[in-house]
Amino acid sequence: MKIVMTGATGFLGGYIAKRLTELHQVWCIVRKDSIIQDLSSIPVALIYSDRYDNLYDELQKVKPDLVIHLAGVFLGEHNRDNIEGMLEANLKFTCVFWDAAFQAGCKNFINTGTYWQNYLGETYNPVNLYAATKQAAEDLLLYYIKVKKSKAITMQIFDSYGPNDKRNKVLNLVAKLQNGDEIDMSQGEQKLYFCYVEDIVSAYERAIELVVSMDEGEYHKYAIRSKDPISLHTIIDEYLQIAGKDIKCNWGKRSYREREIMNPDGIGEPLPGWEAKYTLQQGLQKYICS
């Protein structure tokens, strides 16, 4: 199968691209200023696209059977200096990518969303503007589903972790500390669906199987989550025990962020035919040993 994907230079995208090359031909859309050294070791073709007309031309050449959209700009808080870049990436580029893929004859779409679209467990209640842009991207995608009779799955991502993760996540910050160091934390009572990266990769493989077998005009959104949510306090304690580190976590020294999702239990419909295989302990062991 010919697959074109965005976001391959990111944490999840890099793992997904590597796995997909085992069975498929994979093209990755990147910017000219993208850091691509992590892609150099896997057999993918690169599409450099800093102009939208070029994106149409390149996808016409490939004529993909399926596209996967992972790229996006995450901002916990937006401001006047960064809002334009987020809207450009999460809305304009996203829509042009969908349109270019459809114009090239593709009718199988896999999109990526976030559980931050569901504050308080509601069907739609965005935690922040970033989450609102992800919801808007879904609405743009529905045009190609309902009007153009394509088919799609949106993968609702919760919290992910794994080796070589350069994101500014709490686990990664703690992992960088040395024995005797301290770190200020919230109370740590917020619960997370903490999903190991290899499980998320297998979820995208399952989504490919599902979307190609769906009927035209069909759309589903599935939650990619571990079995039970676990408190941040428990996750960090478990990591420190397995890693054998003596780090002082000053619990309660930091406030929870605005509109923190304290318990994501029940958000989203689980992906059919898939379940997370790694327990927290197994995933942390692989994370530590990498």
Secondary structure as the mmCIF struct_conf table of DSSP 4:
data_model
#
loop_
_struct_conf.conf_type_id
_struct_conf.id
_struct_conf.beg_label_comp_id
_struct_conf.beg_label_asym_id
_struct_conf.beg_label_seq_id
_struct_conf.end_label_comp_id
_struct_conf.end_label_asym_id
_struct_conf.end_label_seq_id
STRN STRN1 LYS A 2 THR A 6
TURN_TY1_P TURN_TY1_P1 ALA A 8 THR A 9
BEND BEND1 GLY A 10 GLY A 10
HELX_RH_AL_P HELX_RH_AL_P1 PHE A 11 LEU A 20
TURN_TY1_P TURN_TY1_P2 THR A 21 LEU A 23
BEND BEND2 HIS A 24 HIS A 24
STRN STRN2 GLN A 25 VAL A 30
TURN_TY1_P TURN_TY1_P3 LYS A 32 ASP A 33
HELX_RH_3T_P HELX_RH_3T_P1 GLN A 37 LEU A 39
TURN_TY1_P TURN_TY1_P4 SER A 40 SER A 41
BEND BEND3 ILE A 42 ILE A 42
STRN STRN3 ALA A 45 TYR A 48
BEND BEND4 ASP A 50 ARG A 51
HELX_RH_AL_P HELX_RH_AL_P2 TYR A 52 VAL A 62
BEND BEND5 ASP A 65 ASP A 65
STRN STRN4 LEU A 66 ILE A 68
BEND BEND6 GLY A 76 GLU A 77
TURN_TY1_P TURN_TY1_P5 ARG A 80 ASN A 82
HELX_RH_AL_P HELX_RH_AL_P3 ILE A 83 LEU A 87
HELX_RH_PI_P HELX_RH_PI_P1 GLU A 88 PHE A 93
HELX_RH_AL_P HELX_RH_AL_P4 THR A 94 GLN A 103
TURN_TY1_P TURN_TY1_P6 ALA A 104 GLY A 105
STRN STRN5 ASN A 108 THR A 114
HELX_RH_3T_P HELX_RH_3T_P2 TYR A 115 GLN A 117
STRN STRN6 ASN A 118 ASN A 118
HELX_RH_3T_P HELX_RH_3T_P3 TYR A 119 GLY A 121
BEND BEND7 THR A 123 TYR A 124
STRN STRN7 ASN A 125 ASN A 125
BEND BEND8 VAL A 127 ASN A 128
HELX_RH_AL_P HELX_RH_AL_P5 LEU A 129 LEU A 142
HELX_RH_PI_P HELX_RH_PI_P2 TYR A 143 VAL A 147
TURN_TY1_P TURN_TY1_P7 LYS A 148 LYS A 148
STRN STRN8 LYS A 151 ILE A 157
STRN STRN9 ASP A 159 TYR A 161
TURN_TY1_P TURN_TY1_P8 PRO A 163 ASN A 164
BEND BEND9 ARG A 167 ARG A 167
HELX_RH_AL_P HELX_RH_AL_P6 VAL A 170 ALA A 175
TURN_TY1_P TURN_TY1_P9 LYS A 176 LYS A 176
HELX_LH_PP_P HELX_LH_PP_P1 LEU A 177 GLN A 178
TURN_TY1_P TURN_TY1_P10 ASN A 179 GLY A 180
STRN STRN10 GLU A 182 MET A 185
STRN STRN11 LYS A 191 LEU A 192
STRN STRN12 PHE A 194 TYR A 196
HELX_RH_AL_P HELX_RH_AL_P7 VAL A 197 SER A 213
BEND BEND10 MET A 214 MET A 214
HELX_LH_PP_P HELX_LH_PP_P2 ASP A 215 ASP A 215
TURN_TY1_P TURN_TY1_P11 GLU A 216 GLY A 217
STRN STRN13 TYR A 219 ILE A 224
BEND BEND11 LYS A 227 ASP A 228
STRN STRN14 ILE A 230 SER A 231
HELX_RH_AL_P HELX_RH_AL_P8 LEU A 232 ALA A 243
TURN_TY1_P TURN_TY1_P12 GLY A 244 GLY A 244
STRN STRN15 LYS A 248 TRP A 251
TURN_TY1_P TURN_TY1_P13 GLY A 252 GLY A 252
BEND BEND12 LYS A 253 ARG A 254
HELX_LH_PP_P HELX_LH_PP_P3 SER A 255 ARG A 257
TURN_TY1_P TURN_TY1_P14 GLU A 258 ARG A 259
BEND BEND13 MET A 262 MET A 262
TURN_TY1_P TURN_TY1_P15 ASP A 265 GLY A 266
BEND BEND14 GLY A 268 GLY A 268
HELX_LH_PP_P HELX_LH_PP_P4 GLU A 269 GLU A 269
STRN STRN16 PRO A 270 PRO A 270
HELX_LH_PP_P HELX_LH_PP_P5 LEU A 271 LEU A 271
TURN_TY1_P TURN_TY1_P16 PRO A 272 GLY A 273
HELX_RH_AL_P HELX_RH_AL_P9 LEU A 280 CYS A 289
#
